[in-house]
Structures are given as structure tokens and as C-alpha cells.
Amino acid sequence: MARNTRELAQRPAVDPQDEPSAEWGWHGGFPKGMVIAGWVSVFILLAMIIGNHTGRVENLWLIGIALVMALGLVLHSVRKRTAWRR
């Protein structure tokens, strides 16, 4: 991180061709938003079980996909929590 304006002026400019978002100042992602959207998706998949299904195959797919997504979200949070130890 730059401590003064001289260090800030010496930084290389980012070419908008390489990173179009740099032109308007956005460089990050939405890590909290991604996790929230993931859990909302898991709950939506599980809510889709309620309905007028005649077979159980749809329910198995919904539960399976929801479990894989939930496992991925839990592993992501564990990896994020222990990232400083590696």
C-alpha cells in the first residue's frame, strides 16, 4: 500500500484493455455476496422439493445438487478461515 503520493505516482498504470473494470475503479469481487447467493440457491433447491412431483427422481437430483453446493460452501468457509495458517 502506498504511504504517500510519490509512491502512488510511481505505480504502473493499468491498461483498460487488460482490465476493463480498472477504468472505473472496480477491482474486486463480492465474496460475501457469493456465499449468500450460494446459500440462497441451496434453500431454493430444497424448497423446490415441495410440489406436485409424481416421481422421486427429481427430488433426488434437487437434494444431490443442494448437498454438493452446501459442501462446497462449507469447504470454502473452512479454507477461508484457515488460509493464514498455510
N, C-alpha and C positions, 0 to 999 in steps of 0.2 A: 504494500500500500504506500502511496506517495505521501511523504511527510511535508512537502512544500510544493510551491508552484513550479519551481525549477525541475524537480523530478517528474512532475506531471507533464511538463512541456517536452521532456525527453522521451516520453513513451512513444512507441511506434503507432502510427495511425492504422486503424483497421479499415481494410478495403471493403466497401459495401458490396462488392461482387462476391467476396468470400462469405461475409456475414451480412445479409440484407437487414437484419434487425439492429445491427450496430448503428445504422444511420439514424434511428430514432431512439437509441439508448437502451434497448432491451437486450439483455444477455442471458438471463436466467430462465429457469423453468418454474414449474409450480409443484414442488414436491408435496406440500400438504394437500393441494388440490387433487393431485394424482391419487393419493391414498384415500382421500374422502370419496372421490369418484369410484375408486375400486370397491370400497365397502358398500357404497350405494348400489353399484352394479350387482354385487353379491346378494344384497337383500331383494333387489328387483327380480333376480333369477329365482330366488326362493319363493317370492310372492307369486310368481307365475305358475307355481305348482297348483295353486288354488284355481280351479276352473272345471270345465266340462270335458276332461280327458276320458277317452274310453279305454285307452291302453296305458301301460305303465312305462313304456319305453321313453316317452317324453319326460316323465318325471326323473328317470334315471339320468338322462342327459343333463337336465337342469341341475340336479343335485351334484353330479360329477363336475360340471363346469364351475359351479359355485364353490365346491371344495378345492379345486385346483387354484381358482382365483384367491380364495381365502388363505390357502397355504402360501401362495406367492406373496401376499401382503404381509403375512406374519414373518416370513423369512426376510422380506425387505426391511421390516422394522427391527428385527434382531440384528441383521447385518449393519444397519444404520447405527444402532445403539452401541455395537462393539467395534465400530470402524477405527476408533482411536487406539485400540489395543493391538492392531496389526501393524 
